[in-house]
């Protein structure tokens, strides 16, 4: 029997291929035949390869050296010494205590080695959905991060988006932050997300993401939105997040923020990365989905709470009507997913906004015929009772090719 992980990877690959061939959400362009074509997934790495091999050099480059600015304690090594595939579809970044140490850091002889990877010169994104599924290390002094830097780098003026940072003394909390001119370092603007019931992020894989538009950045953990930042949050300072940024993955040891490891910290420690993907396109904020009477798929009241109805409404260009496609085949607005209520497959099953879970009730395909199909139910997104009034709830229904099941994207 295939492992659950293998099945998930096969499904991911199949959905990605289908989306590249037929999907058109965030952004969409019509082809000559009236269908829709767009390659939504612009960067993806699922780290498949033999155990011990280095990362794909066409996607990542390895940084080397120490980090004087943050007074970190590690030396980043080249090759696969501290960053290697595990043969199970993961990248493993390992921090080791080195004794004796062979590397020179800002403070003298380094005590630790680790790794830092980036996509500079290989891939940049400007807007879209950026995510990584990872299991972080544990222990005092550990500082894993998934983040982005603006190009060309002239920090802090060029900008920094921290998708996820964790410091080991906060095992249940991660942070998302933006840095720019006048709001850098400890003055960065952000917030934390804490798991309930004392759970630790090191105990399981979690998905860390941002949805990035020209005038907003929204952070989520496992589909749960926990903050949104706009130019209004900067107090008159400059918003510098309208340019290409590249991706960075690293595991630091020590530094001003986390402090140094102590006697409680066990080595080696590992940041295990399952996947990294970026969904982006030619339009910055996603795209509207227009249907019956020229009206739009809309999140009622622009409310991002779980269970908010998804309805038909006059097109107004708000965030409640801006939809992007996830690498997993989801349709996303306000940081959450278009979801069939209670995993329903019957006619008249309503749709709603819900935390992104990757479940089959949140997967959608968009053929050239302009249907939006939930493959699990093999049914189409449908305007209830062919009613074009504002506020009419959307549902799934047996595909019939009728006007209340036809959608135009963009």
N, C-alpha and C positions, 0 to 999 in steps of 0.2 A: 504494500500500500504506500502511496506517495505520502510524504510528511505534510502536515498542515502548512509548514513554511513553503514547501515546494508548490503546493496547490495555490497558496496565496500569490507566489511569484508568477506562476503561469497565468493566473487571472489578471494580475497587474499588467503583464505583458500583452495579453489579449485585448484588454480594455484600452491600453495605451495605443495599440496599433489601430483599433477601431476608431478611437477618437481622432488620431492623426488623419485617418482616411475620410471620416465623415462628420466630425464634430465641428462646431463653429461658435462656441460660446467664449466670449472674452479673449480675443475679438473674433469677428466673423466676416468672411467675404464670400459673396456668391460667385460660383463658377459659371462658365458659359451655358451650362445645362440647367442652371437654376438651382443646383445643389449647393452645398456649403463645404468649403475646404478651409482647414486651418490646422497647423501643427501646434497644439496647445502646450504640449510638454516640451520645453526648450532645453531643459537640463535634467538628466536623471542618472543616478548611479546607485545600483543595488549591490555593488561590491562582490560580485560573483567571480570566483577564480580559485586557483589552488591555494591551500594553506601555506602561509609564509611568504606569498608573493607580494610585491609592492603594489601600490595603487596604480590605477590607469593614468599614465603620464600624459595622455591626450586631454585629460580632464583636470588633473591636479598637479601642482608643483609642491615640492617639499622645501620649507624654509629651514635654515640652520642658524645656530648661534643662540645667544642669550637675549634677555629683554631688560635693558637697563632702566627704561622709563618706569616700569611698574615694580622694579626691584624683585623680580621673580627669581626663583632659585634653580630653575632647570636650564639645561642646554638642549636645544632642539637638534636632533641628529638627522642625517640624510638616509636615503635608501629605505630599507625595511627593518632597521634595527628597532625602532620604536613605533612604527606604523606599518601594519601588515594585514593582509586578508587572513581570515581564519578557516577558509574552506567551507564555511557554513553560510556564506552570504553576508558576512559582516566585515567592516573595517574595524580593527582593534588598535587604538592608540594607547600605548603602555607607558606609564611613568615608573621609572625604576630608581631606587637608591643605589648610587654608584660608589663602591668602596673597593679599591681606591678609585678616585675619579681621574679621567683622562682629559677633561675639558676645562677650559678657563672661562669663567663668568665675570661679570662686572665686579664681584666682591672677592674674587680669588678663584680657588679650585671649586668647581661645581660639585654639588652633592647628589644631583639628580639629573636624569635624562628623560626626554619626552619627545613629542612630535607636534608640528604645526603644518597644516596643508592649506593651500589657497588655490583659487582659480584665476588669479591675475594673469592676463595675457592669453587666457584660454576660454573664459566665459565671463560675461557680465550680464546682469539683469537690470532693467529699468521698469519697475512696477510688476505686479503679479502676486502669485501665491508662492511663498518660499517656505519649505518645510524640511525637517530632518526627524527621523525616528531613531531614538538613541536610548541607551541605558548608561547613566552617568556613574562615575566612581564615587567612593565614599571616603571620608576621613578628613581630619583637620589639615588645612593647607592645600587641599585639592581645589582646582579652579578650571573646570571644563567650560568650553564656550563654543557656540555656533553663531557667527556674526558676519557682518559685511562692511566693507570700506568703499567709499566713493573714489572715483577715478577722475583725474590723476590724484594720487594720494598727497595731500597736504594737510595733515591732521592738525587741528580739528576742523579747519575750514571746509575740507572736502566731505566731512560727514562720516558717521558711523552708526550702523543699526545693529544692535545686539539682539538677536532673535532669542537666545537663551544663554544665561550665565548662571552658574551655581558656585557658591563658596561652601566648603566642606562643613563649616560650623552651622550651616542651615540645611540639614539633610532633606527637609520637606518642602523647601522653597526654591524657586527659580526666579530670575529677574529678566525683564525686557527693557531696553533703554535706547534712547537716541542721544548722540553727541554731535555737537556742531559749534560754530563760533559763538563763544559766550556761554555755552552750556555743555562743557566737556568735563572729563574726569569725574570727580565727586559731584560736580554740578550737572551731570547728565540728567535727562528727564525720562522717568520710567516708573515702573511698578513691579511688584512681585506677585507670584501666584503660589499658593500653598496647598498641598494635597490635604484632603480631610483625614481625620482620625489618626494622625501621627504617622501616616505612610511616608516612606522615604523614596525619593526618586531613584536611588540606586537599586531598589528592589525589583524593578521591572522596566520594560521599554515604554517610552512615552513619545508622543509626537509634538514637536515644538514648531510653531509656524508664525509667519506674519502675512497679512494681506496688505499690500502696499499699493497705494494710489497716489496721484499727484499731490493731493492735499490731505492725506490721512495715512496712518500706519496702524494696523490693528493686530494685536498679539493674541495667540491662543495656545492652550495646552490641551491636547487630546480633543480638539474641537471646542473647548470652553474658552470663550473670549474673556479676557480679564483687563484689557485696557485698549484705548484708542487715542492716538495723539494726532493733533492737527496744528497748523501754524498758530492758531489761537492760544495754544499752550506755551508758546515761546516767549510771551511777554514783550513782543516787538522785536525779538532777535530773528535772525535770518533762517528760513527753512531751506535746507540745502539738499533735500531728498528728491530732486528732479533731474537726476543724472544716472549714468550707469554705475553700479556697484558690483564688486566681486565677492565671492564667498570665502569664508575661513572656518576651519575646524581646528581646535587645538585643546590640549590638556596642559595647563600651567601648574606649577608647583610653587606655592608661596607667593609673596608679593604684599603690597600695601593693604589690599582689601582682605584676602583670605587669611593673612598671617602665615607663619611658617608651620610646617608639619611638627608634631610633637610626639611624645612617646606612645600615644594612642594610635598613631597613623601607621597602618600596615602597608608594606610595599611587596610586590608591584601593585599599582592601581590601574584600572583600565576604563577608557571611554569606548563603548562598543556602539558603532554606528551601523544601523540596519539599512538605511536608505536616505538619500538626499534628492530632492526634486524641486524644480522651479517651473511653474506654469505661468506663462506670460504671453504677450502678443503685441500687435501694433497699436491697440488702444490701451489707455492707461488704467481705466477704472472698471474693466469688464464691459459687458454689453447688455442692452435691453433685449428682452424676449417679447416680441409683439405677436398678438394673436387675434382673436375674434374682435371685429369692429375696430381694429387698429389699436387695441388697448394692450397693456403690458402685464407680465407676470410680476406680482408685487407682494412684498411682505407687509402684512397689515400693520399700519401704524408705525412702520419702520422699527418694530419692536424685535429685538434679537433674543427674546426669551424663548426657551424651548416650548414647542407647542403652538407658536404663533401661526395663525392661518396664512396660507399663501393663496392669493386671490387674483382676480382680474381687476385692473384699475386704469384710469387715464394715465398715459405715459407722462412722467414729470421729471425724469432725469435724476431722481434722488438715488441715494445708496441702496434704498429698499428695492430698486429695480435694476441694479447692476449685478449681473451674474457672470461668474467665471467658472471654468471647468477645472476640476482637480485632476491630478495625475492618476487618481484611482477611479475616475469616471463620475465623480460627484459634481453637482451643480451648487455653487456656493454664493451666498450673499450675506452681508453683515457678519462674516466670519463663521457662518454655520451652513448647514446643508439642506437641500430640498429632500424631504423625507416622506415616505408613504406611511401614514399613521398605523401603528401597531403591526408593522411588517405585512400589511394587507396585500392580497393579490386579487381580491374580488372586485367586480365593477362597483363603482361608487366609493371605493376606498379614498379617503381625503388625503391631501398632501399638506405638509406643514414645514416649518423651520425647526431644525433640531441639531444638537451637537453632532459633528461629523464622527461617525463610528466606523465607516468603511463597510457597513452592512449592505446586503443586496437590495434592501429597500431604499438605499440612497444612491444606487447606480443608475445612470441614464445613458442612452445612446441617441444620436441625432442623425438619422439617415437623410439622404438627399431629398426625400419626399417631404421633408419639413415636419415630420412627426417627432415627438420627444417620447422615447419608449423606455419603460422600466423593464429590463430583460428578465428579471425574476418572474414578474407577473405576465410578461409579454403583452402588456397593455400600454395605452397611450395617455399622455397628459391631456386632460379634457376639461373644458369649461362646463360646469354642471348645467344641465338642461338647456344648453345652447343659449344661455342668458348673458347678454352683453352688458348688463348693468354693473356699475362700480360695486365692488365688494363681493361679487359672485365667487364662491369658493371653487378652487381647482381640485380635481380628483383624477384617478386613473379609470379608464374604461376600455373595453375591447376596441381595438383600432378599427375605425370605419372609414377613414379618409374624409370625414366631414370637416366643415369649416371650423368647428369648435375644437378641433384637434390639430390644426395647422398653425405653425409658429415660424416667425421670421426673426433671425438673430442679427443684432447690430443695426 
